[in-house]
Amino acid sequence: MSAPQPLLSRAFRDGVVAALIVAGLGFPVIAYRAEPDFNNVLTLNARWPLFLTFCALGFALRFLLTLWTARPRPLRAVKAPEAPVRRPWLAPLGLAALIAYPLLMPVLLGPQAALKWVDTFGVQILLYVLLGWGLNIAVGLAGLLDLGYAAFYAVGAYAYALLAPLTGLSFWALLPVSGLFAALWGFCIGFPVLRLRGDYLAIVTLAFAEIVRVVLVNWDVVTHGEQGLFGFPPISFFGLPFIPGPRGFAAHFGLKFAAVHKLIFLYFVVLALALVANFVSIRLRRLPLGRAWEALREDEIACRALGLDTANIKLTAFALGAFFAGIAGCLFALRQGVVSPSSFTFNESATILAIVVLGGRGSQWGVALAAALIVGASELLRQLDFLKMIFGPDFDPAQYRMLLVGLAMVAMMNFRPRGIVSTRQPTITLPAAGVRP
Amino acid sequence: MSSPRWIADPLLRVDRLTMRFGGLVAVNDVSFAVGRGDVTALIGPNGAGKTTLFNCLTGFYKPTAGRIAFSPSGLRDESRIEALTASSRRFWRDGGAGLFLLERMPDHEIAKKARVARTFQNIRLFPGMSALENLIIAQHVALTPASGYGFFGLLGLPIYRRAEEKAVAKAEQWLERISLRARANDPAGELPYGDQRRLEIARAMCAEPSLLCLDEPAAGLNNHESAELARLLREIRDRDRVSLLLIEHDMSVVMAISDHIVVLDYGQKIADGAPNDVREDPAVIAAYLGVEEADEAAAEAELERRPPQ
């Protein structure tokens, strides 16, 4: 309150500077736009109102930001880090909700409308949770930046799609096989590369993912190129196929056939495997191997001075992460019914990495929340058809997906730089000295 | 008077060790021995090559030339050392004892098999992990087989639970020895500086070394903390029977606890002996007080005497 005038003028000056920057940057891209007319001749259309709107927006935002940051703030005592709140009811409650969800949806919405909710908001999100938990082992615990996680996902999916018709084995048998194939690839890539550190690993994994994708596109004889593989055996309920007719699952249990049965079963399979991944990560964290992963993330040289074979320890983290990606890949193949290289682009790796980073590296809860947030939000965007009534029929909200992910990342860096869940729980604690007799 | 321990009963012997970085010779043809059960101090001015020598001993550098022979039970049998040197093997192990050529071994193998533990000049704890976890990771080598390389532990078998209880008990004991029991569950990076130094030593000790190498353990400590450190190091030598090799600048600590001092200057050994002998060695005094400064003083005196031209 002491000097409102200088503050306002400062905010005004900041706003003008911001508007000028917007003008400078926006002039070539916004002010003029070349468009072909009816004779296919390019004409230059001036878009001054739009240009001025952007400038005004730049001014207003900067003006408000300066006012906001300069507002008087009461002095706050530095809060001592609080003891983590234990919520023992949270996990069982969440699990119960997850189990009830696919069963309730068909009851509430009818079997046809429930398809979308069980599939995209159920199976798909759980798949990303599984992928996130898998990548979390490499990135979150061991600190290995893996930019090519989708490669292992692809290996798992193609392993199932190729082996299922070839061997005639059921998917229960092929599930671990897909995982092992992916882990084998993780091992082969990791072996020479994990001797490198940090950025080098990121670059090599990035390149590896691209190699895998290009091989899938070009190895026509085996992978059928861009077209991909389809027609492999779908998931069945312990031998009972999900088909209409007397031999199907529905008839056997006296139900009316509905496509959603298959998805509900797949949902539970994915849920079970995600929980297995979760169990393994949580257990391993409390074992020498998991502690060594975390130690490796903290200080590699100190690890070597304590006799830890860092190359082997990294390899286990890398291969185990790849294993879960392979499992997820197999389930992905079962969900889609078709696998093609376009499902395993860099975008996929980036999304999974974003989930892990946003969730908080090393935190199981955070990763699950982030997966629901990123995948769920971008799917929700696709459902916002009513926005077309406001913005016109050309408006496609799904196009704003990456913008929103970017915004979420910027917000995270600003407010929670270590992810949604940033506190680390020690893997073992000693009771206070007085407690023990 | 009998011959000193580093001649009569050495556990580490460095023979003609040279470490070159391009054109720079950081360690030049250095030989010395470390007595079993001794506290040996490695001293010298800044840039004398002490840390480079340490990094050669612990496998972080591969020396350009020379031999580093190590045996926890003592290096008495010269013919065995020669035979191992002539062979292409890195070490011989029989039962608890063994003979190791450290210059052939990678860093983690030196820590794991030869059991040479070290600390670092700029503390290298695992800052995000609790003090207790730091001490338990140090027991990784012992705990891993008990966890069935992960499998027994994953299944929750009692064999692993018992091993972990033992590891925790040992860690707790060490936390009490360095008076950090009350802060066992705090992240190591949030401890005060002096506590971090002691925790790093305790962590190295939890790896059950036969030789503990400390790189400037007293750096940045106040007088009180230095005295406490000296007490801890003496206790490690006398109670735990672990030989110590330390780099140190703090002469009060060095003189208080060392049995044997090796002095390096410009990568070369200039003195080697008992503390009292080394203290009076003219080469050491020259290195520490600086010959250049004395020269400078002489030169200035010369200038004053000469009339300006």
Interface residues (C-beta under 8 A of the other chain):
Chain A: V280 R283 L284 R286 L287 P288 L289 R291 A292 E294 A295 E298 D299 I301 A302 C303 R304 A305 L306 G307 L308 D309 T310 T316 R424 P426 T427 I428 T429 L430 A432 A433
Chain B: T58 F60 D107 H108 E109 I110 A111 K112 K113 A117 R118 F120 R124 L125 F126 P127 G128 M129 S130 L132 E133 I136 I137 A138 H140 V141 L143 T144 S147 Y149 G150 G153 L154 G156 Y160 E164 V168 E172 L175 R181 A182 A184 N185 P187 R203 A204 A207
